[in-house]
């Protein structure tokens, strides 16, 4: 497993592949932060700015796309034990 | 259990070198869909039995 980074920049859109990617492994802390923020009912704009490093005032579309796709990916990654099964496969 | 704060990347430092099982669990327990599903399962299962569907959906198993 690639070492997770605590506060990495993110791509405009999260991966959409049917297997865990190196990007997923690097961004697993980002995913957990997004999930926690959602659970606490945080405003997505604040989450985009702090976690994704994208300013929703300046780039609203890019920020929303990045937020939605990464949150969806975070949920996908945590379902069905994918993180566990993906470990060591690469 | 460490207290994570999504606003503070440093609060996740313990995950940098954590075992994948630990990271996977933290991801799962933060997932609101999982939390909802778990609560519903517990509410419908007074004997604590975990349904096959729940197991499959979240990929976890419980020891009796």
Backbone of each chain as nested JSON, in Angstrom:
{
  "chains": [
    {"id": "A", "residues": [
      {"number": 1, "name": "UNK", "atoms": {"N": [0.843, -1.191, 0.0], "CA": [0.0, 0.0, 0.0], "C": [0.882, 1.247, 0.0]}},
      {"number": 2, "name": "UNK", "atoms": {"N": [0.548, 2.179, -0.888], "CA": [1.24, 3.454, -0.91], "C": [0.939, 4.194, 0.382]}},
      {"number": 3, "name": "UNK", "atoms": {"N": [1.948, 4.84, 0.916], "CA": [1.746, 5.553, 2.18], "C": [0.72, 6.677, 1.999]}},
      {"number": 4, "name": "UNK", "atoms": {"N": [-0.272, 6.727, 2.873], "CA": [-1.26, 7.804, 2.73], "C": [-0.645, 9.16, 3.057]}},
      {"number": 5, "name": "UNK", "atoms": {"N": [-1.1, 10.176, 2.366], "CA": [-0.653, 11.532, 2.672], "C": [-1.735, 12.224, 3.497]}},
      {"number": 6, "name": "UNK", "atoms": {"N": [-1.298, 13.081, 4.408], "CA": [-2.268, 13.683, 5.322], "C": [-3.07, 14.806, 4.672]}},
      {"number": 7, "name": "UNK", "atoms": {"N": [-2.434, 15.554, 3.778], "CA": [-3.118, 16.73, 3.245], "C": [-2.73, 16.989, 1.786]}},
      {"number": 8, "name": "UNK", "atoms": {"N": [-2.915, 15.973, 0.924], "CA": [-2.476, 16.127, -0.463], "C": [-3.44, 16.981, -1.282]}},
      {"number": 9, "name": "UNK", "atoms": {"N": [-2.923, 17.556, -2.365], "CA": [-3.817, 18.164, -3.345], "C": [-4.619, 17.057, -4.003]}},
      {"number": 10, "name": "UNK", "atoms": {"N": [-5.737, 17.436, -4.617], "CA": [-6.57, 16.413, -5.252], "C": [-6.733, 16.714, -6.742]}},
      {"number": 11, "name": "UNK", "atoms": {"N": [-7.088, 15.659, -7.479], "CA": [-7.416, 15.83, -8.889], "C": [-8.778, 16.514, -8.994]}},
      {"number": 12, "name": "UNK", "atoms": {"N": [-9.102, 17.038, -10.175], "CA": [-10.404, 17.695, -10.343], "C": [-11.547, 16.712, -10.12]}},
      {"number": 13, "name": "UNK", "atoms": {"N": [-11.311, 15.459, -10.512], "CA": [-12.331, 14.426, -10.348], "C": [-11.655, 13.186, -9.769]}},
      {"number": 14, "name": "UNK", "atoms": {"N": [-12.321, 12.537, -8.826], "CA": [-11.769, 11.321, -8.223], "C": [-11.791, 10.174, -9.232]}},
      {"number": 15, "name": "UNK", "atoms": {"N": [-10.981, 9.148, -9.011], "CA": [-10.995, 7.989, -9.922], "C": [-12.381, 7.352, -9.957]}},
      {"number": 16, "name": "UNK", "atoms": {"N": [-12.652, 6.679, -11.061], "CA": [-13.946, 6.005, -11.2], "C": [-13.744, 4.549, -11.588]}},
      {"number": 17, "name": "UNK", "atoms": {"N": [-12.553, 4.044, -11.318], "CA": [-12.26, 2.672, -11.715], "C": [-12.852, 1.673, -10.738]}},
      {"number": 18, "name": "UNK", "atoms": {"N": [-12.967, 0.431, -11.203], "CA": [-13.587, -0.6, -10.37], "C": [-12.577, -1.32, -9.484]}},
      {"number": 19, "name": "UNK", "atoms": {"N": [-11.385, -0.779, -9.404], "CA": [-10.388, -1.336, -8.492], "C": [-9.721, -0.173, -7.77]}},
      {"number": 20, "name": "UNK", "atoms": {"N": [-9.158, -0.467, -6.61], "CA": [-8.427, 0.566, -5.886], "C": [-7.222, 0.994, -6.704]}},
      {"number": 21, "name": "UNK", "atoms": {"N": [-6.956, 2.281, -6.715], "CA": [-5.815, 2.801, -7.463], "C": [-4.778, 3.364, -6.489]}},
      {"number": 22, "name": "UNK", "atoms": {"N": [-3.595, 3.65, -7.014], "CA": [-2.561, 4.278, -6.192], "C": [-3.064, 5.629, -5.678]}},
      {"number": 23, "name": "UNK", "atoms": {"N": [-3.861, 6.308, -6.511], "CA": [-4.444, 7.584, -6.093], "C": [-5.32, 7.389, -4.852]}},
      {"number": 24, "name": "UNK", "atoms": {"N": [-6.13, 6.339, -4.873], "CA": [-6.983, 6.051, -3.705], "C": [-6.128, 5.851, -2.458]}},
      {"number": 25, "name": "UNK", "atoms": {"N": [-5.06, 5.093, -2.603], "CA": [-4.219, 4.799, -1.44], "C": [-3.568, 6.065, -0.9]}},
      {"number": 26, "name": "UNK", "atoms": {"N": [-3.124, 6.923, -1.813], "CA": [-2.495, 8.167, -1.365], "C": [-3.507, 9.101, -0.705]}},
      {"number": 27, "name": "UNK", "atoms": {"N": [-4.758, 9.016, -1.141], "CA": [-5.761, 9.978, -0.681], "C": [-6.727, 9.411, 0.358]}},
      {"number": 28, "name": "UNK", "atoms": {"N": [-6.346, 8.316, 0.981], "CA": [-7.283, 7.673, 1.896], "C": [-7.599, 8.573, 3.105]}},
      {"number": 29, "name": "UNK", "atoms": {"N": [-6.628, 9.372, 3.54], "CA": [-6.922, 10.295, 4.649], "C": [-7.884, 11.388, 4.181]}},
      {"number": 30, "name": "UNK", "atoms": {"N": [-7.683, 11.854, 2.957], "CA": [-8.629, 12.819, 2.374], "C": [-10.041, 12.233, 2.389]}},
      {"number": 31, "name": "UNK", "atoms": {"N": [-10.156, 10.97, 1.999], "CA": [-11.475, 10.325, 1.978], "C": [-12.083, 10.293, 3.385]}},
      {"number": 32, "name": "UNK", "atoms": {"N": [-11.258, 9.913, 4.351], "CA": [-11.776, 9.825, 5.719], "C": [-12.214, 11.206, 6.222]}},
      {"number": 33, "name": "UNK", "atoms": {"N": [-11.43, 12.223, 5.864], "CA": [-11.802, 13.585, 6.291], "C": [-13.127, 14.018, 5.653]}},
      {"number": 34, "name": "UNK", "atoms": {"N": [-13.31, 13.674, 4.385], "CA": [-14.568, 14.025, 3.711], "C": [-15.746, 13.328, 4.365]}},
      {"number": 35, "name": "UNK", "atoms": {"N": [-15.552, 12.046, 4.7], "CA": [-16.636, 11.283, 5.33], "C": [-16.976, 11.857, 6.694]}},
      {"number": 36, "name": "UNK", "atoms": {"N": [-15.941, 12.204, 7.452], "CA": [-16.188, 12.751, 8.788], "C": [-16.905, 14.102, 8.685]}},
      {"number": 37, "name": "UNK", "atoms": {"N": [-16.446, 14.931, 7.743], "CA": [-17.06, 16.254, 7.579], "C": [-18.536, 16.109, 7.211]}},
      {"number": 38, "name": "UNK", "atoms": {"N": [-18.823, 15.17, 6.308], "CA": [-20.223, 14.965, 5.93], "C": [-21.043, 14.515, 7.137]}},
      {"number": 39, "name": "UNK", "atoms": {"N": [-20.466, 13.606, 7.916], "CA": [-21.155, 13.104, 9.094], "C": [-21.453, 14.212, 10.099]}},
      {"number": 40, "name": "UNK", "atoms": {"N": [-20.62, 15.226, 10.104], "CA": [-20.829, 16.345, 11.037], "C": [-21.659, 17.454, 10.416]}},
      {"number": 41, "name": "UNK", "atoms": {"N": [-22.14, 17.21, 9.211], "CA": [-23.002, 18.191, 8.561], "C": [-22.282, 19.462, 8.131]}},
      {"number": 42, "name": "UNK", "atoms": {"N": [-20.997, 19.322, 7.814], "CA": [-20.218, 20.507, 7.429], "C": [-20.672, 21.047, 6.073]}},
      {"number": 43, "name": "UNK", "atoms": {"N": [-20.499, 22.344, 5.904], "CA": [-20.802, 22.993, 4.622], "C": [-19.786, 22.53, 3.578]}},
      {"number": 44, "name": "UNK", "atoms": {"N": [-20.255, 22.056, 2.433], "CA": [-19.33, 21.494, 1.447], "C": [-18.293, 22.51, 0.982]}},
      {"number": 45, "name": "UNK", "atoms": {"N": [-18.677, 23.786, 1.031], "CA": [-17.726, 24.815, 0.55], "C": [-16.513, 24.899, 1.476]}},
      {"number": 46, "name": "UNK", "atoms": {"N": [-16.796, 24.808, 2.761], "CA": [-15.685, 24.831, 3.712], "C": [-14.817, 23.585, 3.539]}},
      {"number": 47, "name": "UNK", "atoms": {"N": [-15.473, 22.446, 3.303], "CA": [-14.737, 21.196, 3.121], "C": [-13.865, 21.274, 1.865]}},
      {"number": 48, "name": "UNK", "atoms": {"N": [-14.438, 21.823, 0.8], "CA": [-13.665, 21.937, -0.449], "C": [-12.428, 22.807, -0.233]}},
      {"number": 49, "name": "UNK", "atoms": {"N": [-12.613, 23.888, 0.494], "CA": [-11.496, 24.809, 0.689], "C": [-10.423, 24.188, 1.581]}},
      {"number": 50, "name": "UNK", "atoms": {"N": [-10.844, 23.557, 2.663], "CA": [-9.868, 23.075, 3.644], "C": [-9.264, 21.735, 3.242]}},
      {"number": 51, "name": "UNK", "atoms": {"N": [-10.098, 20.811, 2.8], "CA": [-9.602, 19.459, 2.537], "C": [-9.112, 19.313, 1.096]}},
      {"number": 52, "name": "UNK", "atoms": {"N": [-9.833, 19.902, 0.163], "CA": [-9.471, 19.711, -1.255], "C": [-8.594, 20.837, -1.794]}},
      {"number": 53, "name": "UNK", "atoms": {"N": [-8.454, 21.89, -1.03], "CA": [-7.613, 23.036, -1.446], "C": [-8.154, 23.709, -2.701]}},
      {"number": 54, "name": "UNK", "atoms": {"N": [-9.454, 23.707, -2.862], "CA": [-10.061, 24.399, -4.004], "C": [-11.013, 25.466, -3.451]}},
      {"number": 55, "name": "UNK", "atoms": {"N": [-10.845, 26.69, -3.921], "CA": [-11.647, 27.805, -3.425], "C": [-13.006, 27.828, -4.13]}},
      {"number": 56, "name": "UNK", "atoms": {"N": [-14.097, 27.559, -3.401], "CA": [-15.415, 27.486, -4.042], "C": [-15.932, 28.849, -4.499]}},
      {"number": 57, "name": "UNK", "atoms": {"N": [-15.337, 29.918, -3.98], "CA": [-15.756, 31.247, -4.447], "C": [-15.191, 31.512, -5.836]}},
      {"number": 58, "name": "UNK", "atoms": {"N": [-13.949, 31.132, -6.009], "CA": [-13.285, 31.407, -7.284], "C": [-13.63, 30.384, -8.352]}},
      {"number": 59, "name": "UNK", "atoms": {"N": [-13.736, 29.095, -7.93], "CA": [-13.963, 28.02, -8.894], "C": [-15.106, 27.125, -8.412]}},
      {"number": 60, "name": "UNK", "atoms": {"N": [-16.334, 27.657, -8.449], "CA": [-17.457, 26.905, -7.855], "C": [-17.702, 25.546, -8.528]}},
      {"number": 61, "name": "UNK", "atoms": {"N": [-17.642, 25.5, -9.836], "CA": [-17.927, 24.234, -10.525], "C": [-16.864, 23.189, -10.232]}},
      {"number": 62, "name": "UNK", "atoms": {"N": [-15.623, 23.621, -10.333], "CA": [-14.518, 22.691, -10.086], "C": [-14.57, 22.196, -8.644]}},
      {"number": 63, "name": "UNK", "atoms": {"N": [-14.86, 23.103, -7.717], "CA": [-14.904, 22.729, -6.306], "C": [-16.031, 21.725, -6.046]}},
      {"number": 64, "name": "UNK", "atoms": {"N": [-17.207, 21.984, -6.614], "CA": [-18.339, 21.088, -6.374], "C": [-18.105, 19.712, -7.0]}},
      {"number": 65, "name": "UNK", "atoms": {"N": [-17.583, 19.709, -8.219], "CA": [-17.275, 18.432, -8.88], "C": [-16.272, 17.618, -8.09]}},
      {"number": 66, "name": "UNK", "atoms": {"N": [-15.233, 18.285, -7.649], "CA": [-14.186, 17.584, -6.892], "C": [-14.77, 17.06, -5.584]}},
      {"number": 67, "name": "UNK", "atoms": {"N": [-15.581, 17.888, -4.923], "CA": [-16.167, 17.471, -3.65], "C": [-17.076, 16.254, -3.844]}},
      {"number": 68, "name": "UNK", "atoms": {"N": [-17.995, 16.364, -4.804], "CA": [-18.964, 15.269, -4.984], "C": [-18.283, 13.973, -5.423]}},
      {"number": 69, "name": "UNK", "atoms": {"N": [-17.345, 14.084, -6.351], "CA": [-16.729, 12.855, -6.859], "C": [-15.827, 12.216, -5.803]}},
      {"number": 70, "name": "UNK", "atoms": {"N": [-15.142, 13.03, -5.022], "CA": [-14.279, 12.439, -3.998], "C": [-15.092, 11.85, -2.843]}},
      {"number": 71, "name": "UNK", "atoms": {"N": [-16.216, 12.486, -2.498], "CA": [-17.047, 11.915, -1.436], "C": [-17.656, 10.585, -1.893]}},
      {"number": 72, "name": "UNK", "atoms": {"N": [-18.103, 10.554, -3.146], "CA": [-18.664, 9.303, -3.675], "C": [-17.597, 8.21, -3.695]}},
      {"number": 73, "name": "UNK", "atoms": {"N": [-16.395, 8.586, -4.093], "CA": [-15.309, 7.607, -4.131], "C": [-14.961, 7.133, -2.72]}},
      {"number": 74, "name": "UNK", "atoms": {"N": [-14.996, 8.066, -1.77], "CA": [-14.697, 7.707, -0.383], "C": [-15.676, 6.649, 0.108]}},
      {"number": 75, "name": "UNK", "atoms": {"N": [-16.947, 6.812, -0.247], "CA": [-17.953, 5.832, 0.181], "C": [-17.709, 4.494, -0.509]}},
      {"number": 76, "name": "UNK", "atoms": {"N": [-17.415, 4.552, -1.792], "CA": [-17.172, 3.315, -2.544], "C": [-15.993, 2.554, -1.954]}},
      {"number": 77, "name": "UNK", "atoms": {"N": [-14.94, 3.301, -1.65], "CA": [-13.712, 2.677, -1.148], "C": [-13.939, 2.002, 0.202]}},
      {"number": 78, "name": "UNK", "atoms": {"N": [-14.823, 2.599, 1.036], "CA": [-15.009, 2.036, 2.371], "C": [-16.056, 0.922, 2.4]}},
      {"number": 79, "name": "UNK", "atoms": {"N": [-16.768, 0.727, 1.295], "CA": [-17.757, -0.352, 1.276], "C": [-17.108, -1.696, 0.964]}},
      {"number": 80, "name": "UNK", "atoms": {"N": [-17.784, -2.738, 1.394], "CA": [-17.404, -4.109, 1.047], "C": [-15.96, -4.452, 1.382]}},
      {"number": 81, "name": "UNK", "atoms": {"N": [-15.411, -3.775, 2.373], "CA": [-14.047, -4.1, 2.78], "C": [-13.024, -3.885, 1.676]}},
      {"number": 82, "name": "UNK", "atoms": {"N": [-13.328, -2.966, 0.756], "CA": [-12.424, -2.809, -0.395], "C": [-11.013, -2.42, 0.02]}},
      {"number": 83, "name": "UNK", "atoms": {"N": [-10.928, -1.56, 1.027], "CA": [-9.593, -1.149, 1.477], "C": [-8.8, -2.362, 1.953]}},
      {"number": 84, "name": "UNK", "atoms": {"N": [-9.482, -3.236, 2.664], "CA": [-8.798, -4.409, 3.2], "C": [-8.37, -5.335, 2.077]}},
      {"number": 85, "name": "UNK", "atoms": {"N": [-9.286, -5.546, 1.144], "CA": [-8.969, -6.482, 0.065], "C": [-7.954, -5.886, -0.901]}},
      {"number": 86, "name": "UNK", "atoms": {"N": [-7.976, -4.553, -1.012], "CA": [-7.052, -3.916, -1.936], "C": [-5.626, -3.883, -1.407]}},
      {"number": 87, "name": "UNK", "atoms": {"N": [-5.487, -4.03, -0.101], "CA": [-4.152, -3.903, 0.496], "C": [-3.218, -4.976, -0.027]}},
      {"number": 88, "name": "UNK", "atoms": {"N": [-2.067, -4.542, -0.458], "CA": [-1.052, -5.495, -0.892], "C": [-1.292, -6.083, -2.251]}},
      {"number": 89, "name": "UNK", "atoms": {"N": [-2.322, -5.608, -2.949], "CA": [-2.602, -6.187, -4.263], "C": [-1.723, -5.561, -5.335]}},
      {"number": 90, "name": "UNK", "atoms": {"N": [-1.054, -4.457, -4.99], "CA": [-0.223, -3.815, -6.001], "C": [1.205, -3.73, -5.514]}}
    ]},
    {"id": "B", "residues": [
      {"number": 1, "name": "UNK", "atoms": {"N": [-8.956, 5.791, 21.546], "CA": [-9.171, 6.103, 20.124], "C": [-8.766, 7.557, 19.843]}},
      {"number": 2, "name": "UNK", "atoms": {"N": [-7.971, 7.775, 18.84], "CA": [-7.531, 9.146, 18.571], "C": [-8.708, 10.005, 18.138]}},
      {"number": 3, "name": "UNK", "atoms": {"N": [-8.648, 11.273, 18.492], "CA": [-9.716, 12.167, 18.089], "C": [-9.333, 12.849, 16.78]}},
      {"number": 4, "name": "UNK", "atoms": {"N": [-10.016, 12.475, 15.733], "CA": [-9.737, 13.087, 14.447], "C": [-10.579, 14.34, 14.27]}},
      {"number": 5, "name": "UNK", "atoms": {"N": [-9.993, 15.31, 13.578], "CA": [-10.703, 16.532, 13.245], "C": [-10.447, 16.799, 11.77]}},
      {"number": 6, "name": "UNK", "atoms": {"N": [-11.508, 16.736, 10.968], "CA": [-11.294, 16.811, 9.513], "C": [-10.63, 18.119, 9.093]}},
      {"number": 7, "name": "UNK", "atoms": {"N": [-10.752, 19.158, 9.925], "CA": [-10.111, 20.43, 9.542], "C": [-8.603, 20.408, 9.761]}},
      {"number": 8, "name": "UNK", "atoms": {"N": [-8.15, 19.487, 10.579], "CA": [-6.735, 19.478, 10.947], "C": [-6.034, 18.213, 10.455]}},
      {"number": 9, "name": "UNK", "atoms": {"N": [-5.268, 18.319, 9.371], "CA": [-4.576, 17.135, 8.852], "C": [-3.671, 16.496, 9.9]}},
      {"number": 10, "name": "UNK", "atoms": {"N": [-3.103, 17.313, 10.785], "CA": [-2.195, 16.762, 11.789], "C": [-2.887, 15.792, 12.737]}},
      {"number": 11, "name": "UNK", "atoms": {"N": [-4.2, 15.962, 12.906], "CA": [-4.902, 15.054, 13.814], "C": [-4.978, 13.638, 13.239]}},
      {"number": 12, "name": "UNK", "atoms": {"N": [-4.612, 13.492, 11.955], "CA": [-4.64, 12.167, 11.318], "C": [-3.258, 11.531, 11.257]}},
      {"number": 13, "name": "UNK", "atoms": {"N": [-2.308, 12.148, 11.948], "CA": [-0.929, 11.676, 11.863], "C": [-0.782, 10.198, 12.219]}},
      {"number": 14, "name": "UNK", "atoms": {"N": [-1.629, 9.738, 13.149], "CA": [-1.505, 8.339, 13.571], "C": [-1.827, 7.375, 12.438]}},
      {"number": 15, "name": "UNK", "atoms": {"N": [-2.474, 7.866, 11.373], "CA": [-2.82, 6.965, 10.261], "C": [-1.693, 6.85, 9.236]}},
      {"number": 16, "name": "UNK", "atoms": {"N": [-0.718, 7.751, 9.328], "CA": [0.354, 7.757, 8.325], "C": [1.053, 6.406, 8.232]}},
      {"number": 17, "name": "UNK", "atoms": {"N": [1.307, 5.832, 9.388], "CA": [2.012, 4.552, 9.403], "C": [1.146, 3.431, 9.977]}},
      {"number": 18, "name": "UNK", "atoms": {"N": [-0.161, 3.666, 9.922], "CA": [-1.066, 2.689, 10.536], "C": [-1.237, 1.462, 9.65]}},
      {"number": 19, "name": "UNK", "atoms": {"N": [-1.634, 0.377, 10.272], "CA": [-2.0, -0.823, 9.522], "C": [-3.228, -0.515, 8.678]}},
      {"number": 20, "name": "UNK", "atoms": {"N": [-3.309, -1.202, 7.546], "CA": [-4.438, -0.977, 6.647], "C": [-5.765, -1.308, 7.325]}},
      {"number": 21, "name": "UNK", "atoms": {"N": [-5.74, -2.299, 8.22], "CA": [-6.997, -2.654, 8.901], "C": [-7.505, -1.472, 9.731]}},
      {"number": 22, "name": "UNK", "atoms": {"N": [-6.577, -0.774, 10.355], "CA": [-6.944, 0.391, 11.164], "C": [-7.523, 1.497, 10.268]}},
      {"number": 23, "name": "UNK", "atoms": {"N": [-6.836, 1.762, 9.166], "CA": [-7.3, 2.8, 8.242], "C": [-8.671, 2.436, 7.677]}},
      {"number": 24, "name": "UNK", "atoms": {"N": [-8.826, 1.172, 7.311], "CA": [-10.093, 0.717, 6.738], "C": [-11.224, 0.908, 7.742]}},
      {"number": 25, "name": "UNK", "atoms": {"N": [-10.946, 0.604, 8.991], "CA": [-11.976, 0.74, 10.022], "C": [-12.343, 2.209, 10.238]}},
      {"number": 26, "name": "UNK", "atoms": {"N": [-11.332, 3.082, 10.281], "CA": [-11.633, 4.504, 10.471], "C": [-12.484, 5.024, 9.318]}},
      {"number": 27, "name": "UNK", "atoms": {"N": [-12.153, 4.586, 8.102], "CA": [-12.94, 5.002, 6.945], "C": [-14.38, 4.535, 7.071]}},
      {"number": 28, "name": "UNK", "atoms": {"N": [-14.528, 3.303, 7.491], "CA": [-15.866, 2.726, 7.59], "C": [-16.693, 3.432, 8.66]}},
      {"number": 29, "name": "UNK", "atoms": {"N": [-16.093, 3.652, 9.81], "CA": [-16.915, 4.199, 10.894], "C": [-17.269, 5.668, 10.666]}},
      {"number": 30, "name": "UNK", "atoms": {"N": [-16.56, 6.341, 9.754], "CA": [-16.913, 7.73, 9.428], "C": [-17.988, 7.793, 8.345]}},
      {"number": 31, "name": "UNK", "atoms": {"N": [-18.265, 6.668, 7.719], "CA": [-19.207, 6.662, 6.597], "C": [-20.645, 6.707, 7.14]}},
      {"number": 32, "name": "UNK", "atoms": {"N": [-21.344, 7.81, 6.866], "CA": [-22.694, 7.956, 7.437], "C": [-23.638, 6.864, 6.943]}},
      {"number": 33, "name": "UNK", "atoms": {"N": [-23.411, 6.384, 5.731], "CA": [-24.258, 5.304, 5.219], "C": [-24.073, 4.044, 6.075]}},
      {"number": 34, "name": "UNK", "atoms": {"N": [-22.826, 3.79, 6.438], "CA": [-22.543, 2.644, 7.301], "C": [-23.194, 2.828, 8.664]}},
      {"number": 35, "name": "UNK", "atoms": {"N": [-23.05, 4.038, 9.228], "CA": [-23.623, 4.299, 10.556], "C": [-25.129, 4.053, 10.548]}},
      {"number": 36, "name": "UNK", "atoms": {"N": [-25.775, 4.541, 9.5], "CA": [-27.225, 4.389, 9.386], "C": [-27.603, 2.911, 9.254]}},
      {"number": 37, "name": "UNK", "atoms": {"N": [-26.851, 2.233, 8.4], "CA": [-27.104, 0.824, 8.149], "C": [-26.907, 0.003, 9.427]}},
      {"number": 38, "name": "UNK", "atoms": {"N": [-25.859, 0.348, 10.155], "CA": [-25.549, -0.379, 11.388], "C": [-26.656, -0.193, 12.418]}},
      {"number": 39, "name": "UNK", "atoms": {"N": [-27.079, 1.065, 12.597], "CA": [-28.144, 1.342, 13.565], "C": [-29.415, 0.574, 13.211]}},
      {"number": 40, "name": "UNK", "atoms": {"N": [-29.735, 0.581, 11.914], "CA": [-30.946, -0.11, 11.471], "C": [-30.824, -1.606, 11.736]}},
      {"number": 41, "name": "UNK", "atoms": {"N": [-29.64, -2.141, 11.493], "CA": [-29.451, -3.57, 11.687], "C": [-29.597, -3.934, 13.161]}},
      {"number": 42, "name": "UNK", "atoms": {"N": [-28.957, -3.137, 14.033], "CA": [-29.028, -3.411, 15.471], "C": [-30.473, -3.317, 15.961]}},
      {"number": 43, "name": "UNK", "atoms": {"N": [-31.195, -2.298, 15.45], "CA": [-32.578, -2.108, 15.878], "C": [-33.447, -3.304, 15.497]}},
      {"number": 44, "name": "UNK", "atoms": {"N": [-33.116, -3.934, 14.371], "CA": [-33.936, -5.052, 13.89], "C": [-33.4, -6.406, 14.323]}},
      {"number": 45, "name": "UNK", "atoms": {"N": [-32.384, -6.394, 15.126], "CA": [-31.763, -7.665, 15.471], "C": [-31.441, -7.698, 16.956]}},
      {"number": 46, "name": "UNK", "atoms": {"N": [-32.473, -7.953, 17.764], "CA": [-32.275, -7.918, 19.215], "C": [-31.254, -8.942, 19.698]}},
      {"number": 47, "name": "UNK", "atoms": {"N": [-31.068, -10.026, 18.939], "CA": [-30.109, -11.035, 19.389], "C": [-28.69, -10.733, 18.901]}},
      {"number": 48, "name": "UNK", "atoms": {"N": [-28.527, -9.592, 18.206], "CA": [-27.185, -9.208, 17.78], "C": [-26.682, -9.935, 16.544]}},
      {"number": 49, "name": "UNK", "atoms": {"N": [-27.558, -10.713, 15.927], "CA": [-27.151, -11.415, 14.706], "C": [-26.95, -10.411, 13.574]}},
      {"number": 50, "name": "UNK", "atoms": {"N": [-25.899, -10.612, 12.805], "CA": [-25.611, -9.729, 11.684], "C": [-26.126, -10.38, 10.404]}},
      {"number": 51, "name": "UNK", "atoms": {"N": [-26.896, -9.603, 9.656], "CA": [-27.469, -10.193, 8.457], "C": [-26.391, -10.388, 7.397]}},
      {"number": 52, "name": "UNK", "atoms": {"N": [-26.667, -11.345, 6.525], "CA": [-25.733, -11.662, 5.448], "C": [-25.556, -10.438, 4.535]}},
      {"number": 53, "name": "UNK", "atoms": {"N": [-26.667, -9.732, 4.316], "CA": [-26.597, -8.572, 3.439], "C": [-25.689, -7.488, 4.019]}},
      {"number": 54, "name": "UNK", "atoms": {"N": [-25.818, -7.285, 5.323], "CA": [-24.98, -6.289, 5.989], "C": [-23.5, -6.657, 5.857]}},
      {"number": 55, "name": "UNK", "atoms": {"N": [-23.248, -7.926, 6.089], "CA": [-21.883, -8.435, 5.972], "C": [-21.317, -8.19, 4.576]}},
      {"number": 56, "name": "UNK", "atoms": {"N": [-22.149, -8.498, 3.596], "CA": [-21.696, -8.387, 2.208], "C": [-21.478, -6.917, 1.837]}},
      {"number": 57, "name": "UNK", "atoms": {"N": [-22.428, -6.096, 2.261], "CA": [-22.35, -4.697, 1.856], "C": [-21.098, -4.024, 2.397]}},
      {"number": 58, "name": "UNK", "atoms": {"N": [-20.75, -4.349, 3.654], "CA": [-19.637, -3.631, 4.287], "C": [-18.365, -4.445, 4.37]}},
      {"number": 59, "name": "UNK", "atoms": {"N": [-18.459, -5.704, 4.0], "CA": [-17.249, -6.509, 3.927], "C": [-16.593, -6.766, 5.271]}},
      {"number": 60, "name": "UNK", "atoms": {"N": [-17.414, -6.832, 6.305], "CA": [-16.829, -7.103, 7.618], "C": [-17.503, -8.315, 8.222]}},
      {"number": 61, "name": "UNK", "atoms": {"N": [-16.814, -8.955, 9.141], "CA": [-17.46, -10.068, 9.825], "C": [-17.319, -9.859, 11.327]}},
      {"number": 62, "name": "UNK", "atoms": {"N": [-18.241, -10.387, 12.051], "CA": [-18.224, -10.276, 13.504], "C": [-18.047, -11.654, 14.109]}},
      {"number": 63, "name": "UNK", "atoms": {"N": [-17.234, -11.717, 15.107], "CA": [-17.141, -12.987, 15.826], "C": [-18.259, -13.027, 16.857]}},
      {"number": 64, "name": "UNK", "atoms": {"N": [-18.807, -14.21, 17.051], "CA": [-19.868, -14.314, 18.062], "C": [-19.3, -14.066, 19.463]}}
    ]}
  ]
}
